[in-house]
Amino acid sequence: MQRILLADIEGMMTDTARPDLSASLADRLTVERAVSDLRRSTPVIITENAQAWLVLPTEAATAGAMIELLPDGAPLTLVLTANRAEALGLMGDDALIARRLRSPYEAGLADPTHPAGSGAPGAMPLTIEAPLPAIADAAIRLMKAAQLLPAALIVSLPAPISGLMSLPRSLVLEATLQGDPRLRRLSDARVPLTGAEKTRIVSFRDQVTGIDHLALLIGEPLGQDAPLVRLHSSCITGDLLGSLRCDCGEQLRGAITAMNDAGGGILLYLQQEGRGIGIVNKLRAYALQDDGLDTVDANTALGFENDERDFAIAAEMLRQLDVPAIRLLTNNPRKVGHLAGFGVEVRERVQHAFPGNPHNRNYLAAKARKAGHLLPVEE
């Protein structure tokens, strides 16, 4: 197990400031209810000053879910992130781009796995035709929170629509800021594992999203000055199904073994599939990789950033476990800076990498070249 002292890592410790988080729990629960509606393809209304917009995920709009709700003759506006716009060949200086559409079905532009958004022959010519709606940023925040494609179809409303959830833009922006998880520690049980029979699992529930995260306490880590810790994002395909497209399963099992051999450690199992984009979007990214994109470019072609995870969740779990200092088991030095920004003292980075296979060599190479992971790259 290779150990690298932090003094040998240049430029990885950042001064990431904790954001000013002013949204109340009630506000965040309101936004979470809107997120739940969107995941069920139910539109929501976002307001700004005296104006109101109907907002629907593009993947629902392409199925015709909002046709009956559209005001007659109302212009449709598709909002895309700059990453998705760039993949479509649209140029703009802002973080978001808007395009006027002829029908909801053209919202397929937001999905590179959809014929309209694939760039295939016959796809419509692309131009930026619409000014950016005032609530565009809030709409995209909601889509990301729902782990939907980061794009929205927006319609200006001449009059309110009863029965739909309505919330102001300012509330959405405040309540979707990362960095303030509301975790509640719930259960604690002994769970012997293969390779680490002396293990306890502690569960934490996010009181806003309802998502559960786990802390695996292997051996006796809580009595150590700076226990070995790994942040492991859930990977259904790798951890559970044994997928060869990534190294997640090997990292999970290898971390448990390393911690057991070291006399103790904490593995934080975080429900942040696909670096925070969700299992459905991760499978979309896999389809794009089959068409020639690497793992980083596939995420950005979908409209996401390379990494959408909220590292404040891990920091809060460590705080509740009363673990202020750690030795971080990772091949991603950027995690050091993320955790430091949320008050976790990372005394050492311990290298954690495994040999590739024919199915994941390109994936590992892209993480090394584009995402800063310290991995051997086969030329």
Salt bridges, closest charged atoms under 4 A:
ASP37 OD1 - ARG40 NH2 2.66
GLU48 OE2 - ARG169 NH1 3.62
GLU59 OE1 - ARG284 NH1 3.66
GLU106 OE2 - ARG102 NE 2.41
ASP111 OD2 - ARG284 NE 3.66
GLU129 OE2 - ARG99 NH2 3.90
ASP137 OD2 - ARG169 NH2 2.73
ASP180 OD1 - ARG18 NH2 3.88
ASP180 OD2 - ARG28 NH1 3.77
ASP180 OD2 - ARG182 NH2 3.02
ASP188 OD2 - ARG185 NH2 3.59
ASP188 OD1 - ARG200 NE 2.87
ASP212 OD1 - ARG205 NE 2.68
GLU220 OE2 - LYS198 NZ 2.57
ASP225 OD2 - ARG347 NH1 2.21
ASP239 OD1 - HIS232 NE2 3.15
ASP247 OD1 - LYS367 NZ 3.74
GLU273 OE2 - LYS282 NZ 2.51
ASP290 OD1 - ARG245 NH2 3.23
ASP294 OD2 - LYS370 NZ 2.65
ASP297 OD2 - LYS370 NZ 2.78
ASP307 OD2 - ARG309 NH2 2.68
GLU308 OE2 - LYS144 NZ 2.90
GLU316 OE2 - ARG319 NH2 2.70
GLU345 OE2 - ARG347 NE 3.01
GLU348 OE2 - ARG3 NH1 3.84
GLU378 OE1 - ARG361 NE 3.31
GLU379 OE1 - ARG369 NH2 3.49
